[in-house]
Amino acid sequence: MDISEQKYRHLFEAASDAIWVQDVNGIFMEGNRGWQKLTGFTVEEIKGVSIAKYLSEKALALAREVRHKLITGQAFEQPYEQQVYVKGGSEKTVMMSTNALMSDGKITGFEHIARDVTQERQQQANVRAYIQQITRAQEEERKRIARDLHDDVSPDIIVLIQKLDNITSAQRPKMPAVMANLQAVREQAVKALEGLRATAQGLRPRIIDDLGLVAALE
């Protein structure tokens, strides 16, 4: 083993990312400690086994597409996202890069370098789900506000307008009648104001400002 090969072997084994090598037919040849940590398999367990065994149909289709592009010299984006089965049957998501291995001008195999992003993708999915829940809650709150304004406040304002119309449309209003109508208008305005305040209170209860969210919930 020459110096360059020794250096490569050291880098191969010491890398924190998972690295494995397969031949042109997809047969597993070698893997480093990072690969064993990722998959849970030892090199001896799957050496000589087809990598296809550890890929879903969707993942296998992607692997074949990458292989074809490397063989035909087509460019594609790297790293790319892939899923692999690990020991125990679960599936992990990895970001990986794939390179062709050459010998005498011919492709003899492929080297894969992958980093586990399963937890990161799960966190992103959780954030998306949380945002969706918030969006739905906001939409429901908007519907509730619109319903409250329509059902509780609008009728009072309509009555208020009608009473004002009655006052202004009278040809010879008498002062006692005008005063009575104005008193009724005032009472109706107070009722409408109370309805608006109740709706506003429902949006942000004052107790939150006075005591804080945690204390208010308690």
C-alpha positions as a LaTeX table, in Angstrom:
\begin{tabular}{lrrr}
\hline
Residue & $x$ (\AA) & $y$ (\AA) & $z$ (\AA) \\
\hline
Met1 & 0.00 & 0.00 & 0.00 \\
Asp2 & 1.61 & 3.33 & $-1.10$ \\
Ile3 & 1.46 & 6.60 & 0.81 \\
Ser4 & $-1.45$ & 8.07 & $-1.19$ \\
Glu5 & $-3.51$ & 4.94 & $-0.65$ \\
Gln6 & $-2.72$ & 4.98 & 3.08 \\
Lys7 & $-3.80$ & 8.62 & 3.26 \\
Tyr8 & $-7.06$ & 7.85 & 1.44 \\
Arg9 & $-7.74$ & 4.90 & 3.75 \\
His10 & $-7.20$ & 7.09 & 6.80 \\
Leu11 & $-9.53$ & 9.79 & 5.48 \\
Phe12 & $-12.06$ & 7.13 & 4.49 \\
Glu13 & $-12.20$ & 5.60 & 7.95 \\
Ala14 & $-11.95$ & 8.86 & 9.93 \\
Ala15 & $-14.70$ & 10.70 & 8.03 \\
Ser16 & $-17.76$ & 11.55 & 10.12 \\
Asp17 & $-19.99$ & 11.23 & 7.04 \\
Ala18 & $-21.06$ & 7.80 & 5.87 \\
Ile19 & $-19.00$ & 6.58 & 2.90 \\
Trp20 & $-19.54$ & 3.38 & 0.98 \\
Val21 & $-18.46$ & 1.89 & $-2.32$ \\
Gln22 & $-20.36$ & $-0.37$ & $-4.71$ \\
Asp23 & $-19.48$ & $-1.89$ & $-8.05$ \\
Val24 & $-21.23$ & $-1.05$ & $-11.33$ \\
Asn25 & $-23.89$ & $-3.66$ & $-10.59$ \\
Gly26 & $-24.78$ & $-2.19$ & $-7.22$ \\
Ile27 & $-22.96$ & $-4.78$ & $-5.12$ \\
Phe28 & $-21.69$ & $-3.41$ & $-1.81$ \\
Met29 & $-17.89$ & $-3.53$ & $-1.56$ \\
Glu30 & $-16.75$ & $-1.34$ & 1.33 \\
Gly31 & $-18.02$ & 1.08 & 3.98 \\
Asn32 & $-16.47$ & 3.21 & 6.69 \\
Arg33 & $-17.33$ & 3.65 & 10.37 \\
Gly34 & $-19.67$ & 6.52 & 9.53 \\
Trp35 & $-21.61$ & 4.19 & 7.24 \\
Gln36 & $-21.86$ & 1.57 & 9.98 \\
Lys37 & $-23.09$ & 4.22 & 12.42 \\
Leu38 & $-25.71$ & 5.40 & 9.91 \\
Thr39 & $-27.08$ & 2.01 & 8.96 \\
Gly40 & $-26.31$ & $-0.16$ & 11.97 \\
Phe41 & $-24.79$ & $-2.83$ & 9.70 \\
Thr42 & $-21.20$ & $-4.00$ & 9.79 \\
Val43 & $-19.28$ & $-4.26$ & 6.54 \\
Glu44 & $-19.11$ & $-8.03$ & 6.91 \\
Glu45 & $-22.92$ & $-8.31$ & 7.17 \\
Ile46 & $-23.67$ & $-6.94$ & 3.71 \\
Lys47 & $-20.44$ & $-7.20$ & 1.79 \\
Gly48 & $-21.28$ & $-8.73$ & $-1.57$ \\
Val49 & $-24.99$ & $-7.91$ & $-1.21$ \\
Ser50 & $-26.87$ & $-5.69$ & $-3.66$ \\
Ile51 & $-27.52$ & $-2.17$ & $-2.38$ \\
Ala52 & $-30.99$ & $-2.38$ & $-3.97$ \\
Lys53 & $-32.03$ & $-4.57$ & $-1.04$ \\
Tyr54 & $-31.81$ & $-1.52$ & 1.24 \\
Leu55 & $-33.74$ & 0.90 & $-0.94$ \\
Ser56 & $-37.46$ & 1.42 & $-1.43$ \\
Glu57 & $-38.85$ & 1.41 & $-4.97$ \\
Lys58 & $-38.77$ & 5.19 & $-5.07$ \\
Ala59 & $-35.23$ & 5.35 & $-3.70$ \\
Leu60 & $-34.07$ & 2.64 & $-6.09$ \\
Ala61 & $-35.51$ & 4.56 & $-9.05$ \\
Leu62 & $-33.53$ & 7.64 & $-7.96$ \\
Ala63 & $-30.36$ & 5.57 & $-7.52$ \\
Arg64 & $-30.72$ & 4.19 & $-11.03$ \\
Glu65 & $-31.28$ & 7.68 & $-12.41$ \\
Val66 & $-28.10$ & 8.93 & $-10.72$ \\
Arg67 & $-26.14$ & 5.91 & $-12.00$ \\
His68 & $-27.37$ & 6.53 & $-15.56$ \\
Lys69 & $-26.40$ & 10.20 & $-15.45$ \\
Leu70 & $-22.93$ & 9.41 & $-14.15$ \\
Ile71 & $-22.37$ & 6.76 & $-16.82$ \\
Thr72 & $-23.60$ & 9.02 & $-19.63$ \\
Gly73 & $-21.80$ & 12.10 & $-18.31$ \\
Gln74 & $-24.96$ & 14.11 & $-17.60$ \\
Ala75 & $-24.83$ & 16.85 & $-14.99$ \\
Phe76 & $-27.18$ & 16.73 & $-11.99$ \\
Glu77 & $-27.51$ & 18.54 & $-8.70$ \\
Gln78 & $-25.47$ & 17.28 & $-5.78$ \\
Pro79 & $-25.87$ & 16.64 & $-2.96$ \\
Tyr80 & $-29.31$ & 15.13 & $-3.41$ \\
Glu81 & $-31.81$ & 13.73 & $-0.92$ \\
Gln82 & $-32.21$ & 9.99 & $-0.65$ \\
Gln83 & $-33.82$ & 7.47 & 1.71 \\
Val84 & $-32.13$ & 4.27 & 2.87 \\
Tyr85 & $-33.30$ & 1.36 & 5.00 \\
Val86 & $-31.23$ & 0.74 & 8.12 \\
Lys87 & $-30.91$ & $-2.19$ & 10.49 \\
Gly88 & $-34.27$ & $-2.91$ & 12.08 \\
Gly89 & $-36.25$ & $-1.95$ & 8.97 \\
Ser90 & $-36.68$ & 1.78 & 9.59 \\
Glu91 & $-35.82$ & 4.36 & 6.95 \\
Lys92 & $-33.47$ & 7.32 & 7.24 \\
Thr93 & $-33.21$ & 10.43 & 5.10 \\
Val94 & $-29.73$ & 11.39 & 3.92 \\
Met95 & $-28.16$ & 14.12 & 1.84 \\
Met96 & $-25.65$ & 12.38 & $-0.38$ \\
Ser97 & $-23.21$ & 12.83 & $-3.21$ \\
Thr98 & $-22.22$ & 10.10 & $-5.65$ \\
Asn99 & $-19.05$ & 9.88 & $-7.73$ \\
Ala100 & $-17.98$ & 7.39 & $-10.36$ \\
Leu101 & $-14.82$ & 5.37 & $-9.70$ \\
Met102 & $-12.58$ & 5.05 & $-12.77$ \\
Ser103 & $-9.93$ & 2.53 & $-13.79$ \\
Asp104 & $-8.23$ & 2.55 & $-17.18$ \\
Gly105 & $-10.82$ & 5.03 & $-18.44$ \\
Lys106 & $-13.75$ & 2.84 & $-17.45$ \\
Ile107 & $-16.27$ & 3.18 & $-14.63$ \\
Thr108 & $-15.68$ & 0.37 & $-12.17$ \\
Gly109 & $-17.98$ & 1.45 & $-9.37$ \\
Phe110 & $-19.50$ & 4.31 & $-7.41$ \\
Glu111 & $-18.59$ & 6.04 & $-4.16$ \\
His112 & $-21.34$ & 7.53 & $-2.02$ \\
Ile113 & $-20.93$ & 10.12 & 0.73 \\
Ala114 & $-23.99$ & 10.71 & 2.90 \\
Arg115 & $-25.03$ & 12.68 & 5.96 \\
Asp116 & $-28.02$ & 11.77 & 8.10 \\
Val117 & $-30.66$ & 14.54 & 8.00 \\
Thr118 & $-33.57$ & 12.47 & 9.33 \\
Gln119 & $-33.98$ & 14.48 & 12.52 \\
Glu120 & $-33.60$ & 17.77 & 10.65 \\
Arg121 & $-36.30$ & 16.78 & 8.15 \\
Gln122 & $-38.59$ & 15.68 & 10.99 \\
Gln123 & $-38.12$ & 19.02 & 12.72 \\
Gln124 & $-38.94$ & 20.81 & 9.46 \\
Ala125 & $-42.06$ & 18.68 & 9.08 \\
Asn126 & $-43.06$ & 19.52 & 12.66 \\
Val127 & $-42.60$ & 23.23 & 11.98 \\
Arg128 & $-44.72$ & 22.99 & 8.81 \\
Ala129 & $-47.45$ & 21.15 & 10.73 \\
Tyr130 & $-47.30$ & 23.77 & 13.50 \\
Ile131 & $-47.60$ & 26.61 & 10.97 \\
Gln132 & $-50.57$ & 24.87 & 9.37 \\
Gln133 & $-52.25$ & 24.56 & 12.77 \\
Ile134 & $-51.64$ & 28.25 & 13.48 \\
Thr135 & $-53.01$ & 29.19 & 10.06 \\
Arg136 & $-56.14$ & 27.11 & 10.62 \\
Ala137 & $-56.59$ & 28.65 & 14.08 \\
Gln138 & $-56.24$ & 32.15 & 12.62 \\
Glu139 & $-58.79$ & 31.36 & 9.93 \\
Glu140 & $-61.23$ & 29.98 & 12.49 \\
Glu141 & $-60.74$ & 33.10 & 14.63 \\
Arg142 & $-61.44$ & 35.34 & 11.63 \\
Lys143 & $-64.63$ & 33.40 & 10.95 \\
Arg144 & $-65.67$ & 33.73 & 14.59 \\
Ile145 & $-65.04$ & 37.49 & 14.58 \\
Ala146 & $-67.01$ & 37.92 & 11.35 \\
Arg147 & $-69.85$ & 35.83 & 12.80 \\
Asp148 & $-69.88$ & 37.78 & 16.08 \\
Leu149 & $-69.89$ & 41.11 & 14.28 \\
His150 & $-72.66$ & 39.97 & 11.98 \\
Asp151 & $-74.84$ & 38.34 & 14.62 \\
Asp152 & $-74.25$ & 40.55 & 17.69 \\
Val153 & $-73.16$ & 44.01 & 16.54 \\
Ser154 & $-74.72$ & 44.53 & 13.10 \\
Pro155 & $-78.37$ & 44.17 & 14.26 \\
Asp156 & $-77.86$ & 46.82 & 16.94 \\
Ile157 & $-76.33$ & 49.24 & 14.44 \\
Ile158 & $-79.16$ & 48.59 & 11.97 \\
Val159 & $-81.74$ & 49.38 & 14.66 \\
Leu160 & $-79.75$ & 52.50 & 15.57 \\
Ile161 & $-79.86$ & 53.68 & 11.94 \\
Gln162 & $-83.60$ & 53.01 & 11.73 \\
Lys163 & $-84.26$ & 55.07 & 14.85 \\
Leu164 & $-82.18$ & 57.94 & 13.50 \\
Asp165 & $-84.15$ & 57.72 & 10.25 \\
Asn166 & $-87.40$ & 57.97 & 12.20 \\
Ile167 & $-86.19$ & 61.12 & 13.95 \\
Thr168 & $-84.97$ & 62.86 & 10.80 \\
Ser169 & $-87.99$ & 61.87 & 8.71 \\
Ala170 & $-90.59$ & 63.30 & 11.12 \\
Gln171 & $-92.25$ & 66.39 & 9.59 \\
Arg172 & $-93.14$ & 68.16 & 12.83 \\
Pro173 & $-91.31$ & 66.43 & 15.62 \\
Lys174 & $-92.41$ & 67.36 & 19.12 \\
Met175 & $-89.68$ & 67.92 & 21.64 \\
Pro176 & $-90.81$ & 65.23 & 24.14 \\
Ala177 & $-90.99$ & 62.69 & 21.30 \\
Val178 & $-87.58$ & 63.82 & 19.98 \\
Met179 & $-86.03$ & 63.46 & 23.43 \\
Ala180 & $-87.55$ & 60.01 & 23.87 \\
Asn181 & $-86.29$ & 58.92 & 20.48 \\
Leu182 & $-82.82$ & 60.33 & 21.20 \\
Gln183 & $-82.75$ & 58.46 & 24.50 \\
Ala184 & $-83.64$ & 55.25 & 22.67 \\
Val185 & $-80.93$ & 55.97 & 20.12 \\
Arg186 & $-78.41$ & 56.49 & 22.90 \\
Glu187 & $-79.38$ & 53.21 & 24.56 \\
Gln188 & $-79.03$ & 51.43 & 21.24 \\
Ala189 & $-75.59$ & 53.02 & 20.66 \\
Val190 & $-74.47$ & 51.89 & 24.13 \\
Lys191 & $-75.65$ & 48.37 & 23.36 \\
Ala192 & $-73.72$ & 48.35 & 20.06 \\
Leu193 & $-70.61$ & 49.67 & 21.84 \\
Glu194 & $-70.86$ & 46.93 & 24.45 \\
Gly195 & $-71.09$ & 44.38 & 21.64 \\
Leu196 & $-67.93$ & 45.76 & 20.03 \\
Arg197 & $-66.11$ & 45.74 & 23.37 \\
Ala198 & $-67.13$ & 42.13 & 23.98 \\
Thr199 & $-65.78$ & 41.13 & 20.57 \\
Ala200 & $-62.51$ & 43.01 & 21.23 \\
Gln201 & $-62.26$ & 41.39 & 24.66 \\
Gly202 & $-62.61$ & 37.99 & 23.03 \\
Leu203 & $-59.68$ & 38.77 & 20.74 \\
Arg204 & $-57.31$ & 39.66 & 23.58 \\
Pro205 & $-58.61$ & 39.34 & 27.14 \\
Arg206 & $-57.33$ & 42.13 & 29.38 \\
Ile207 & $-56.14$ & 39.60 & 31.93 \\
Ile208 & $-53.31$ & 38.65 & 29.54 \\
Asp209 & $-51.93$ & 42.21 & 29.71 \\
Asp210 & $-52.48$ & 42.43 & 33.45 \\
Leu211 & $-51.08$ & 39.06 & 34.54 \\
Gly212 & $-49.29$ & 37.57 & 31.54 \\
Leu213 & $-50.18$ & 34.55 & 29.40 \\
Val214 & $-49.15$ & 31.80 & 31.83 \\
Ala215 & $-50.98$ & 33.30 & 34.81 \\
Ala216 & $-54.03$ & 34.04 & 32.66 \\
Leu217 & $-54.18$ & 30.43 & 31.50 \\
Glu218 & $-53.85$ & 29.19 & 35.06 \\
\hline
\end{tabular}
